[in-house]
């Protein structure tokens, strides 16, 4: 393994989401939306759909405002 790859792995080692299931990710996104935090990473990482978030209890207006991520 080259030096650059070792550095990349070492840098990303602490930025990982550890063993997060899809359902947990949906709930985490909803909590972050309620707190007005950035959710783009989780939405793109798990490929979440608006329908999934709405069924889990997210507000329609908030999901509609995030149209660019879906």
C-alpha positions in Angstrom: 0.0 0.0 0.0 1.4 3.4 -1.0 1.9 6.4 1.3 -1.0 8.4 -0.1 -3.5 5.5 0.4 -2.3 5.0 4.0 -2.8 8.7 4.7 -6.3 8.7 3.2 -7.3 5.7 5.3 -5.8 7.3 8.4 -7.7 10.6 7.8 -11.0 8.9 7.1 -10.7 6.5 10.0 -12.4 8.7 12.5 -15.0 10.3 10.2 -16.8 7.0 9.6 -20.3 6.2 10.7 -20.0 2.9 12.6 -22.4 0.2 11.9 -25.5 2.4 11.2 -28.4 0.5 9.8 -30.7 2.1 7.2 -33.6 2.5 9.7 -31.3 4.1 12.3 -30.1 6.5 9.5 -33.6 7.5 8.7 -34.3 8.3 12.3 -31.1 10.2 12.6 -32.0 12.3 9.5 -35.4 13.1 11.0 -33.8 14.2 14.3 -31.2 16.3 12.4 -34.0 17.9 10.3 -35.9 18.9 13.4 -32.7 20.6 14.8 -32.1 22.2 11.4 -28.7 20.4 10.9 -27.1 19.4 7.7 -28.4 15.9 6.5 -26.9 15.8 3.0 -24.2 13.3 4.0 -26.6 10.7 5.4 -29.1 11.1 2.6 -26.5 10.6 -0.1 -24.7 7.9 1.7 -27.8 5.7 2.2 -29.6 6.8 -0.9 -32.7 7.7 1.1 -35.9 8.5 -0.7 -38.4 11.2 0.4 -41.1 8.5 0.8 -39.0 6.7 3.4 -38.5 9.8 5.5 -42.2 10.8 5.2 -43.3 7.4 6.4 -40.9 7.6 9.3 -42.5 10.8 10.5 -40.7 13.7 8.8 -42.6 16.8 8.0 -43.7 17.2 4.3 -42.6 20.9 4.1 -39.1 20.1 5.3 -38.7 17.2 2.9 -40.0 19.3 0.0 -37.4 21.9 0.7 -34.7 19.3 0.4 -35.7 18.4 -3.2 -32.1 18.9 -4.5 -30.8 16.0 -2.5 -33.3 13.4 -3.9 
